[in-house]
């Protein structure tokens, strides 16, 4: 979210960590989110569930500048771990690549949706 004053009160049962870009001078869009996901260190957890990091391939994801990103998961009931990502398109792509290529989460266990592009009008 852009500013710290955008934080909203939530019930105590909710577990949410607000990441305001204005909390850190010069922070780029999506940088705090990527850092927060990396700080969780999912490598060991995903690999313990059988995930194996893979090298990126040219057909991993389209970097189509005009189209939306929508990569649905194709998991079944045996999936031990599932990720659902909705963010600005480039941020969603970076998070998906991190989970699949670096942490080893099979890409069929990741749904990623880039529902807008920074600096581009939808329509």
N, C-alpha and C positions, 0 to 999 in steps of 0.2 A: 504494500500500500504506500502511497506517496508520503503521507505525513503522520507524525505521532498523534496528532489530534484527531485522526480518523479512527482511532481505537474505540471500540464499542463495548459497553459492559455486557457480560455474559453470566449465566448462572454458574455457580461454583462447580457444578458437575462437569462443565465443558472444559476440555483441555485444548487450549489454543495458544500458540505463540505468535504474537503480532510482530511483523517485520517491516518497520517503517524506514523507507529509504532516507528520510531526513535525519535519522538517528546517527548516520555515518556520512560525513561530508564526502562528496565525490562518488558515492555509491552508484553503480550502474544498475539499470533495470534488471531484476532477477538475480543479482549478485548475492544478496542476503539469503534468498531462498536456496540457491545452489549450495552456498556455504552451510546452511542449516541442515540440508539433506546429507551432505558429505559428513557433517559432524555426528550424525547418527551412526555412521560406520556400518552400513548394511552388508559389507563384504562377507564377514564371517557368518552372519545369520543366513544369508542367501546361499553361500557355499555349503553350509551345514545341511541345507535342505536339498542339496544336489546341483545347485547352479554352478556354472563354469563360465568365467569371463571369456568373451570372444572378441576377435578383431572386428572392427567396423568394416562393412562391405559397402560398395557403391549403391546398392539398392536398399540400404537400411531405412532411409526416409527420404522423401522428396523435399528439396529445399525450394519448392515452387514459390516464388515471391508473391503470386497473386492468389493462389488457392489456399483454402483452410487446411490445417493439419487435423486429420482424424484417423488415428490408428487404433482400431478396436482390438481388444484382447479376444483370444479364441480359446480361453481356458475351459477346463472341465472341473468337475467336483474334486478331482484329485490334486488340484493346484495348491501347494503348500503356502503360497505367498502371492498376493495380487497388488498391483499398484495402479492407481487411477490418478492421472495428471491432467489438470485443466489450468492453463496459464497463457500468457502471451506466447505466440507461436515459437519463436526462437528459444525461449526459456523452456517450454514444454519439450522441444526437441533435445536440448542439452540434458535435461533431467532424464529423459528416456534413454539417451545414449549412455549416460552414466550408469543407470541401473542395469542395462543390458550388457554393454561392452566392458565396463569396469567391475561391476558387482556380480555379473553372471546370471542375472534374472532372465529366464527365457522370455523372448519378446512376446510370445503368445500370452504371457501373464501380465502384460502392461497395456492399459488403455491410455492413450495420450491425445489430448485435444488442445490445439492452439486456436482459441476462439477469437483472437484478434492479433493484429500485427502492429507493433509500435511504429508510429509515424505514418500509418496508412489508414485512410477512411474506409469503412465497410460500406458496401452498398451496391 
